């Protein structure tokens, strides 16, 4: 009988946990698709103000339902240079509060709506494919239903252990030894890699009457430590600031747990005072169970007490640490010493850790693409200067920039391909395609810059001298090309999709200029004013600048959604 019970328990626990985690994933993805643009706006609101940073952390974590995911994103942002340590710590403080929303939702007695939510969610997904918003609502509902259905299965799996004296003694030991409870909670969270899942297990145990309130609080405190391990693992291999951000998250929670253990009786009294009901009430009769819609042996009030414990701990901790973020940042710099060596030639914005959050990942790819456009503009400027004054030092810089453009094309494309394999909306899919076109066109602009400076080298090596007319023609062509690229790179920075008319005018002007100067050169060849060899280099230079204009126009089409 015990083997069967153990088998039923293991199947129920792992099956229920699997449904819970998968439901969390689906619900999170559905919510992200619904709120993708909103999440970008929330992140855009980030300022140096620590309170604003905390609010951003709360908002983003509430949307994506994972403090670990938010913290990993923040580590990625710091590693990419998008946030400083002080900003990042503020967001992490907010993330700890935002993640408690899930526990509050779980604490509501709405498990009976799990199956209807699954059914309604599937119907929306199957029959509303053309209406994307409804489909995403269906996805979130499906995840919501699976989450609660998994929770019900886990709770049922613990039923046989209500009569187990050994099981009860173990959890009584946790209640008597708070440090053991904290350790068990931390280890469980590290193993499962989800504090929300471990809180769900705690709620299932407590609601089944197997955990006392004191034991539950000890486990919750441990879970708050265990959840910081994910960010610290994500920080491995990143720069100093990113590792310090992850360490700050760990210190913040560990110090918080330490003083909560010292003030444990007071903390329990506060929770009991603000939450109705006796947290240790066990339903003894069928009449009591029927009144609460539960079973004999269940605890009707403890779920809300646990949820409030989780929320209040993180709110108190945030309020204490918010004024002393600077001290926490200083402590991390003392514990992790050193100075980062930052090269100009590396990926600045992209971080693969955020691929699971498509709206953020797409924003990173856009930022890196804008940077690529800026480097191409610098290449056009440097190439034009090199035509006037060939200089080996300038050439070295151009070669490095060309290598950087090639690297960016490769890495941005790989990132976008990986992003396209995530669950994404149709609009995100179109945006990815447009960015891929832009990246390829910017890389081609870099290639034509290289072709121009190689032609300039050949001109210098062969001691070829252009006529004054030819020099002026090349300078004018370079200026028109540069003006066009400047306009589009600026439009890209502002995400200005109203530039098409001006872009068409400038692209036609460049094509007409190239044709006029080429015809003028042919006329000079016919009259003997120009030699053949200089003429070939001149024509190739004109053509290369004209091709830069073509690829700039292609970037414009991608920007306005025509590619």
C-alpha positions, 0 to 999 in steps of 0.5 A, a space after each residue: 500500500 505504501 508503495 502505491 501511495 508513494 507512486 501516487 504521490 510522486 506521479 501527482 507531485 511531478 505531474 502537477 509541478 510540470 503542469 504548474 510550470 508549463 502553465 506559468 510559461 504559457 501564461 507568461 508568454 501570452 501576457 508578454 504578447 499582449 503587453 509587449 509594447 506596454 512593456 517597452 514603454 515601461 522600460 523606456 520610463 527608466 531613469 536615474 531615479 531609484 523610486 522610478 527604477 523600483 516601479 519599473 521593476 514592479 511593473 515589468 515583473 508583474 507583466 512577465 510573472 517572473 522575478 528571475 526573468 526580470 533580474 536576468 534581463 537587468 543583468 543583461 542590460 548592465 552587461 550591455 551598458 544600458 544600465 548602471 549599477 544603481 539603476 539596476 539595483 532599483 529595478 531588482 528591488 521592484 522585481 522582488 515585489 512584482 513577483 509576489 503578485 503570482 502568490 497572491 493570485 494563487 492564494 485565491 480559492 479559484 481552483 474550481 475555475 481551472 478546467 473552464 479556463 483551459 477550455 475557454 483558452 483553447 477555444 480562443 486560441 483555435 477559433 480566433 487565430 485571425 484576431 491576435 489579441 483574442 488568441 493571446 488572451 486565450 493563451 494566457 487563460 490556458 496557462 492560468 488554467 493549467 497553473 491552477 489545475 497543476 496546483 490542485 493535482 499537487 495538493 491532492 498528491 499530499 493527501 495520503 501524507 496527512 496521516 503520516 506521522 514521519 511526514 508531520 514530524 519533519 515539518 514540525 522540525 522545520 517549524 522548530 528550527 527556522 534555519 533548517 526551514 530557510 535552508 530547505 526553502 532555498 535548496 528547493 528553489 535552486 533545484 526547481 529554478 522557480 520561486 513561484 513553483 516552490 511557493 505553490 508547493 508550500 501553499 499546497 502543503 500548507 492548505 492540506 494541513 501538513 505545514 504550520 504557519 511558522 514552517 511555511 514562513 521559514 520556507 518562504 524566507 528561504 525561497 527568497 534567497 534561492 531565487 537569487 541564485 538564477 541571476 548569479 548563474 546568469 551573471 557568470 561570464 559577464 562584466 563586473 557591473 553585471 556580476 555586482 548587480 546579481 550579488 546585490 540581489 543576493 545580499 538584499 535578500 540574505 540580509 532581509 531574511 537575517 533580520 526577519 529571523 531576528 524579528 520573527 515573532 514580531 513579523 508573524 504578529 504583523 501578518 496575523 494582524 493584517 490577515 483575517 482568520 486563524 493561520 493554523 486552523 485545521 478543518 475537523 468535521 465534514 460540516 466545517 469542510 463543506 462550509 469552506 468548500 474544502 476537505 476535512 484536514 485542510 487549512 482554509 486561511 493559511 494560503 492568504 497568510 503565506 501570500 501576505 508573508 511573501 508580499 510584506 517581506 519584500 515590501 519591507 525589505 525594499 523600503 529599508 534598502 531603497 534609501 541606501 542603494 548607494 551603500 549596497 552598491 558600494 558593498 558589492 564593489 568591495 566584495 567584487 573588486 576590479 575594473 572592466 576593460 571595455 573595448 569599443 568593438 563588441 556587442 553593446 546592446 544584445 544579450 541572449 539572456 532576454 530571448 525568452 522576452 521577445 519585446 525586450 529582445 526586439 528592442 535590443 536588436 533595434 538598438 544594435 542595428 541603430 548602432 550599426 547604422 551609426 558606424 556605417 555613417 562614420 565609415 562613409 565620413 572616414 572613407 571620404 576623408 581618406 580619399 582627400 588625404 590617404 593616411 595609414 592610421 585612418 585606414 586602420 580605423 576603417 578596417 576595424 570598423 568594417 570588421 565590426 560591421 561584419 561582426 554585427 551583421 553576423 551576431 544580430 542575424 543569429 540573435 534575430 533567427 533565435 528570436 524568431 524561433 520563440 513564441 512571437 506575434 505576427 507583428 514581431 515576426 515582421 519587425 524581425 524580417 525588417 531588421 534582418 533586411 536593414 542589417 544586411 543592407 548596412 553590411 553592404 554599405 560597409 563593403 562598398 566603403 571598403 571598395 572605395 578605399 581600396 580604389 583610393 589605395 590603387 590610385 595612390 599606388 599607381 600615382 594616378 591623379 584625377 582632374 579637378 572636375 573628377 575630384 569635385 564630382 567624387 566629393 559631390 557624390 560622397 556628400 549627397 550619399 552622406 546626407 542621405 545616410 545621415 537622414 535615414 540613420 537619424 530617422 532610425 533613431 527616432 523610428 520616423 516612418 514619414 521619411 519615404 518621400 524625402 528618401 525617394 527624392 534623395 535616392 533619385 538625385 544620387 542616381 541622376 548625379 551618378 549618371 550625369 558625372 559618368 556621362 561627363 567622364 565618357 565625354 572627356 574620354 572622347 575628347 582625350 581630356 581623361 586617360 582610361 586607367 584613371 577613368 576606370 577608378 573614377 567610374 568604380 568610385 561613382 558606382 560604389 557611392 551610388 550603391 551606398 545610396 541604393 542600400 540606404 534606400 533599402 534601409 528606408 523601405 525596411 524602416 517604413 515596413 515595405 521590406 
